[in-house]
């Protein structure tokens, strides 16, 4: 039970302190609402959930990298810059991948839904 408590504390920290994690969470909620409206299939949900999870996990690992590097040194160091920039780049790649997945899965049915009205 302690492990779960620590994990939830970490997630709470992530969403309480990291602006981008909050943005990703809001977007995930909006995508979920759109998916419910469009009545996605189980396979489509699986892919969407994996894409959303990839972004949130990437954001969490970016937060870990930043916190560790800030603890290691408060002064500028080129290696620390590489760690932080690469972790941020991983989040960007995950987010872009998630957008592409969202467009592929949600785009066509959303287009039909909008044009029906």
C-alpha positions as MATLAB code, in Angstrom:
seq = 'XXXXXXXXXXXXXXXXXXXXXXXXXXXXXXXXXXXXXXXXXXXXXXXXXXXXXXXXXXXXXXXXXXXXXXXXXXXXXXXXXXXXXXXXXXXXXXXXXXXXXXXXXXXXXXXXXXXXX';
ca = [
       0.000    0.000    0.000;
       2.912    2.356    0.697;
       4.093    1.973   -2.895;
       0.697    3.088   -4.179;
       0.692    6.028   -1.765;
       4.132    7.111   -3.028;
       3.051    6.709   -6.656;
      -0.091    8.786   -6.104;
       1.969   11.407   -4.277;
       4.243   11.598   -7.322;
       1.292   11.943   -9.690;
      -0.249   14.585   -7.423;
       3.051   16.488   -7.442;
       3.222   16.251  -11.241;
      -0.263   17.643  -11.854;
      -0.089   20.176   -9.023;
       3.255   21.731   -9.964;
       3.865   21.180  -13.682;
       1.966   23.551  -15.977;
       2.492   21.397  -19.067;
       1.251   18.284  -17.258;
      -1.945   20.174  -16.429;
      -2.310   21.151  -20.086;
      -1.760   17.548  -21.213;
      -4.341   16.351  -18.674;
      -6.928   18.885  -19.877;
      -6.313   17.901  -23.502;
      -6.666   14.220  -22.542;
     -10.013   14.978  -20.899;
     -11.206   16.850  -23.984;
     -10.105   14.000  -26.250;
     -11.967   11.579  -23.981;
     -15.155   13.638  -24.276;
     -14.812   13.776  -28.077;
     -14.166   10.018  -28.150;
     -17.316    9.371  -26.121;
     -19.371   11.577  -28.437;
     -17.968    9.813  -31.502;
     -18.462    6.355  -29.936;
     -14.979    5.060  -30.647;
     -14.369    1.333  -30.946;
     -12.404   -0.575  -28.308;
      -9.343   -0.657  -30.562;
      -9.555    3.082  -31.221;
      -9.838    3.710  -27.462;
      -6.825    1.491  -26.830;
      -4.685    3.483  -29.255;
      -5.941    6.843  -27.945;
      -5.327    5.844  -24.316;
      -1.826    4.610  -25.158;
      -1.048    7.894  -26.924;
      -2.352    9.964  -24.002;
      -0.445    7.792  -21.523;
       2.750    8.187  -23.540;
       2.510   11.958  -23.232;
       1.787   11.946  -19.487;
       4.566    9.422  -18.776;
       6.996   11.477  -20.875;
       6.026   14.596  -18.933;
       6.584   12.749  -15.652;
      10.026   11.535  -16.733;
      10.889   15.054  -17.890;
       9.955   16.320  -14.425;
      12.169   13.650  -12.852;
      15.114   14.611  -15.078;
      14.699   18.311  -14.323;
      14.396   17.747  -10.567;
      17.438   15.461  -10.493;
      19.547   17.885  -12.500;
      18.446   20.856  -10.388;
      19.453   18.870   -7.314;
      22.808   17.943   -8.840;
      23.751   21.544   -9.543;
      22.182   24.969   -9.569;
      24.906   26.248  -11.868;
      24.859   25.972  -15.645;
      26.578   22.903  -16.986;
      26.475   21.731  -20.624;
      25.758   18.098  -19.636;
      22.807   19.166  -17.489;
      21.501   21.212  -20.426;
      21.688   18.099  -22.624;
      19.724   16.046  -20.082;
      17.025   18.703  -19.669;
      16.747   19.495  -23.382;
      16.605   15.835  -24.368;
      13.927   15.086  -21.780;
      11.905   18.068  -23.023;
      12.399   16.853  -26.590;
      11.018   13.448  -25.609;
       7.854   15.125  -24.342;
       7.560   17.066  -27.586;
       7.961   13.885  -29.651;
       5.335   12.107  -27.543;
       2.939   15.042  -27.890;
       3.415   15.267  -31.655;
       2.911   11.516  -31.976;
      -0.247   11.805  -29.898;
      -1.563   14.603  -32.129;
      -0.985   12.478  -35.231;
      -2.739    9.505  -33.611;
      -5.612   11.787  -32.603;
      -5.961   13.186  -36.103;
      -5.898    9.724  -37.668;
      -8.468    8.270  -35.289;
     -10.670   11.241  -34.420;
     -10.314   13.266  -37.624;
     -12.538   11.330  -40.053;
     -15.461   10.642  -37.666;
     -15.268   14.161  -36.245;
     -15.402   15.569  -39.778;
     -18.508   13.479  -40.501;
     -20.089   14.476  -37.187;
     -19.534   18.183  -37.838;
     -20.797   17.970  -41.425;
     -23.987   16.148  -40.326;
     -25.167   19.052  -38.228;
];
